[in-house]
Amino acid sequence: MSLNIHERCKERLIEVIAEQLGNIQVKNKMFIERASCIGLLAADPILPNSGDIKETLKDSIGEIPIFEFVYESISRELAENIGYDSALPLVKLTDIEGYQDAVEVATRLVHEFDSLPWRYTFSIEMNSDMAKLIQENIGVFEVSESMAIRKSDEDFSSTYPPMSGIEERDKSISNRGLLSLFTEHSWNALGAFLQIKNNGFVGQYGPAETHTQVIEKLKSFCGLGIALRLFKINPTYRSTPTKAKFYIHKAEGDNWVMLGKHELDYDVSDTFHDLVIDDLDGVLDTQDKQTSWVNVRLREMGTVFSCENLSKTHKLLLACQWLFESYSGKNELLSFVQTTVVIEILLGDKASSEQVGLGALLRNRCAYLIGVSQTQRNEILDDFQKIYDVRSKIVHGGKSRLNYVERGLLGKLQWMCRRVIQEEVKLLSEDEKKDT
């Protein structure tokens, strides 16, 4: 799979890129001055302004694909092949060995660009209790074609090596906080990893579209797991907070080569680290019960992530992403609003809400979807009105904090969201059975 850009278009790209390479300034032979690359923006309008190529590049890199690709690609080459030189504060790129022939460099870059999108696997280590269960009882669980959970073993290390063999790249990977994950350049032998495959482009710095898509999938996975009670959040104090990391492998031929790592922000990292297997309030008191529960929940999640009908799952996965984000961070007001967005994504309807009002529409749909008795439905209707009163005060009145009662309403709202998602997954599973 490649872009297959027309030859005349590639020729023009080479001309423009070669012309602009001479303007690029490099600090210490390693760090490109981004502002000096501004002329590369002239190359992006040369690309087709509609069709598959434009959409693929937008999904892979973003709105200015040539600019980002050239900047990120050369940055990686300088970091890995040239290295830092304090004696040269600022030089032209074309004065550096290997870049004197601007046409040759531009030709190479355009050839590489035309081979996009590239295949990647992003791996993130899971909490120790999930890792223990995967190690001892499951081994590998294929959630979908692009997502899996697998234990760390010899096969994993052979397929996804922890180092690339490129000295400068491996230095950047092994620095800053890898002691918990690597022991003498090896994966944690007791670990388990969530892996997400994604096509696109991963640069030296990022995050670009490909990173963003993978992080969104991670949040959807975690949010769905929370909703289905695969996970619960066990807040843990850490004297030294650490960032969760994706380790990125790129497909080169039949092999996966370590490309680098990407750290998540602290709020997402803390929530991800706090995920543990839900024990259903002590019901799952043996490993056999826990293993059975995890397998059932993962199969349900697989139904969502494997569904070919994107119209059925897009809103559901987006809502799960927002649900996870509502648990991340320490801003209760933001969490309250984020949780109301979950309900609005799942149960909102622009046409109907214009007739009956959004709050009334959501209140009734939620109550009759998840209420198991008339009494519970009435309770949900009553609580929902109070919830939307608080939402209105936050969004329209600038409310600055939640009181004790309102914190309780946030907990009820998150419970409602989890229940609505459970019902949506149940409906999706029933539809899938009918289709088969």
Secondary structure by P-SEA (a helix, b strand, c coil): ccccccaaaaaaaaaaaaaacccccccccccccccccccccccccccccccaaaaaaaacccccaaaaaaaaaaaaaaaccccccccccccccccccccccaaaaaaaaaaaaaaccbbbbbbbbccaaaaaaaaccccccccccccccccccaaaaaacccccccaaaaaaaacccccccccccccccccccbbbbbbcccccccccaaaaaaaaaaaaaaaaaaaaccbbbbbbbbcbbbbbbbbbbbbccccccccccccccaaaaaaaaaccccccccccccaaaaaaaaaaaaaaaaaaaacccccccaaaaaaaaaaaaaaccccaaaaaaaaaaaaaaacccaaaaaaccaaaaaaaaaaaaccccaaaaaaaaaaaaaaaaaaaaaaccccccccaaaaaaaaaaaaaaaaaaaaaaaaaaaaaaaac
